[in-house]
Amino acid sequence: MTRRVTGLIAAGLAAFFAASAVLLGWRAAGQVAADSRGGQVTAILTATHASYFSPTRLKEITGANLEVTEDITGAADAGYPAIAIWDVSTSVYDTTSRQRLEPTSATLVFDRKTAELINCCGDSVNGNGLIWQSGIAGYAFPAGTRKQTYDVFDTVLDEPEPFAYSGTDVVDGVPAYRFAENISAAYAGLSPLSSAEPELYSVRRVDWVDPETGAVLKITEDEDLYLVNPATGYPVMHLFDADLAATPATVARLASQDARGRNEIALAGAARIVIFCLAGVSAVTAGCLLAREPWLRLLPPVLSGGR
């Protein structure tokens, strides 16, 4: 009886260690990208010879040098460890004329493991919580990113758009996958500036992603939001036209933060091996102890001759 109890305890330990290893692997694979972006992250993109509509001068400004700052802040916990909440604030500053454009904002709620957006917990785009967000967050890709097309939510069109896998690269020593969004002259609604001239939106955005963590390491974005004459189809005014690229300092900072996530995954992987070994030892111990029970005692009374 003592041997059987000890064997059952060893079997229970084996199951516990195996489950612990699986849970540890889920956290390492599913939370590290979101966790490595915890706190606050600032990404700066710059452009030269850009154009935009000035709300103070009420005209199109051309030949401007722009600095776009994206601040990403981890918001309060949603109450579920599998969900991340990020507040994203974007500001544009004309360093030529020293003018700041109207900022934009978004609150993204997404699954840490899949990076899929979830509509809950105060998600919004520019304060509008009625916009249905779908696809993946974009500021984070799934951990274990694959060579495939991902639908990423576009906050200009308020809908997901395909980001196609376009090759491999190395960013600050980190192997990365490139994903590209290509949109040409998509209808983006009507501007407050004109009720007759629709807004069209064209963009080519490239994200360099660490496939292990899902973290974005580098960004370039050639964006053009403009009004067109509905009769001719020709642009009337560029509301925002800029060829943006992340600064070298931003790329280095993102790669450094990603390194912490990669280290966490490596440590978790080593811990999983140790825990799986403990599970294996416990399982073998349980098997040996239970196998030493006389086999006749394990049979039904009819088959064991009534013993």
N, C-alpha and C positions, 0 to 999 in steps of 0.2 A: 504493500500500500504506500509506504514511504517513497519507494522508487517511482511509483506511478504518479504521485503528487509532484515529486520533483520534476518528472518528465513533462507533466502538464504545465508547470511553472516555466520550464525552459521553452516549451512551445509558445506560451503566452509572450515571453520575452522576445522570441523570434518574430512573432507577428507585430509586436510593438516597435521593434527596431526597423523592420521592413516598412511599416507605415510612416515612421519618423523620417526615413530616408526619402520616401516619396514626397512627403509634405515639404521637406527641405528643398528638394529639387524643384517643386512647384514655385516656391518663393524665389529661388535663385533665378529661375527662367522667367517668371511672370512679374516680378516686382522690381528687379534691379534697375531697369531703365527709369521707371517712375521715381524710385527712391534716390537715384543718383542726380535727379533733377529737383530734389526736394529743396525747401528753402527758397532761394531766389536765384534766377539765372538771367543774365543780360546778354543779348545778342545784338551786335551793331552791324548794319549793312550800309554801304555807301554807294553813291552814284554820281557821275559827272554828266554835264550837258543834259540835265533832266528838264521836263516841263510839267507844270501843274497850274490849276486854277487857284488864284489867290482870293480868299474870301474878304480880305481887307482892301485890296486894290481893285477887286471885281474885274480882273482880266487874267489872261493866260500869261504865265511867267515862263520864259525859256532860258536855256543855258545855265540852269541852276546846279549847284553842288548840294546834294542832299545827304542827310544822315538819318537813317531809320533805326530806331531803338525798339527792340522787343524785350519786354520784361516779363518773365514767366515766374509766377509765384505759386508754390504749393499751398492751396487753401486748407481750411479746416477739414478734418477727417469726416468722411461721409457716414461713418459708423460701420462700414463694411471694409475689411482689410483688402478685399479684391478690387476696390474702386479707388481711383485717384481723381482729385479735383485740382485743376490748374486755372489760375486767373492769368490771362494774357493781355497785356497792355502794349499798344503800338503807337509810337509818336514819330512824327516826321519833322525834321528841322532843316530849313534852307540856310546853309552856312554862308552862302553868298550874300543874301540880303538880310540875314539874321531874323528870319521869320519862321514861326512855328505853325504847322498846319494842325487842323483838328484831329485829336487822337481817336483811335478806335480801340475796342476792347472785346474780349470774349471770355466766357467761363466754360471750360471744357471738362466734362465728366466722362471718364472712360475706364474700361476694364484694364487692369494692370497687365494681365497676361496677353490679351489679344490686341490691345490698344483700340478696341472698338468703342465708339462713342455711345454713351447712355444718356437718355433724356430724363434727368432727375436732378435733385439736389442743387437747384439754382443755376442750371446751365443756361447760357444766353449768348447772343451776339449783339454787341452794342446796346446792351440793356434790354433787348427783346427776348423774353423767355418763351415766346410762342413759336420760334423758329425750330423746326425739327432737324436735329443734327444726326447725321448717320455717316457711315464709313469709319475710317480710323482717324485718330486725332491729328496726325501729321507732324506735330512736334515730337511725337514718339511713335515709332513703328513697333510691331510685335517683337518680343525677344525671340531670337531664332528666325530672323527675317529671311524669307525665301526669294529666289530669283523668279518673281512673278509680278503681275500687275496688282496694285492695291488701290482701292477707292479711298481717296483722302478728302475730307470735308473742306470745301472752299468757302471762305467767309465773305467773298464778294458775290458769288452766285448763290450762296446759301444752299448748296447741295454738294454731294460727293462727286469728285472728278477722278478719272483714272491717272495714276502715277505708274508708268511702265518701267520695268527693269531695263536698264540701258548699259550695263557693264560693270566691271570691277575697277577699283582704284585703291590708292593708299593715301590716307589723310593723317599727317603727323605721325607716321609710323603705324597707323591702325588700318588693317584691311577693311575696305568699305564697298558697299554696293551703291550704284547710282540709280536713282529713280527720277523720271522726268514727267512733268505735267505739261501738255501742249493744248492750249485752247486758242481758237482763232475766231474773232468777231462774234462772241457769244452775247446774246441779249441779256442785259443786266438791269432792265427796268428803265424808269424815267427819273431824271435828275430834277431836284427842286429848281434848277436853273432854267429848265425848259419843259413844258408839258407836251411839246410836239416833236422834239428831237430825242430819240431814244439813246440810251447809253449802250455802248458795245464794249466788250472786254476781251482782250487778248493777253495771254501770258505764256511764257515758257519758264517753268521753275524746275530746278534740279536740286535734289536733296542727296547728300552723301550720308549713308546710314551704316552704322556698325551692325552687321548681321547678328552678332552674338547677343548684344544688349538691346538692339532696336533704337539706340540713341542717334539723333541727327548730329553729324559732326561739321557739316559745311552746307551752305546754301548759296545759290545764285538765282536771281529772279528778274526776268525781263518782262515788265508789266506795262500795259497801256489800257487805260480806261478813258473813253472819249465819247463825245456826242457826234452824231452823224445827221446829215440832211436826209430825211426819209425819201425824198424824191430822187436824189442822185446817189445816195449811199456813200458820199465822201465825208471825211471827218470835218466837223465844224470847229471843235475845240477839244484839246487834250486836258482832261481833268487831272490825270496823273499818268505820266509817261517817264519811266526810269528803268535803267539797266543796273540792278542792284547786285552786290556781292558782299558776302560776309568778310569783315576785316581779318587780317592775319591774327590779330590778338584774340578775336572772337573764336576763330577756328582752334587756336592753341588752348583757349579756356575750355571749350566744349570737349576737346580731346582729353584734356586733363581730368575733367569730371567723369568722362566715360571710362578712363583708366581705373578709377575707383570701382565702378560697376563691374568691369572685367575682373578685377582682383577679387571682388566679392563672389562672383560666379566661380572662380578658380578655387577659393577657399571652401565654398559650399560643395563643390565637386569632390574635393579631398575628404570633407566631412562625410559625404554620402558614402564614399568607398569604405571608410572606417565603420560607419553604422551598418552597411550591408554585410561587412565581414562579421560584425557582432551578431547580426541576424542569422547568418549562415552557421556560425559556431553554436548558437542557441538551438537552431533547428536540428543540427547533427546530434547535439547532446540530448535533445528531447527524443529524437528517433532511437538513439542507442538505449536510453533508459526504458522507453516504452516497449521496444522490441525484446528486451530481456524478460518481460512478463511471460510466464508460461503460456504457450499459445492455446492450450486447451481451455484455459480460463476465459479466453476471449470469445470462445464459440458458444452458441446457444446450447442449453442443456440437452436438447434432443440429439444434436450432432456430436456432443461430447460424451454421449453415453450416460447422461444423467448426472455427471459429476459436478 
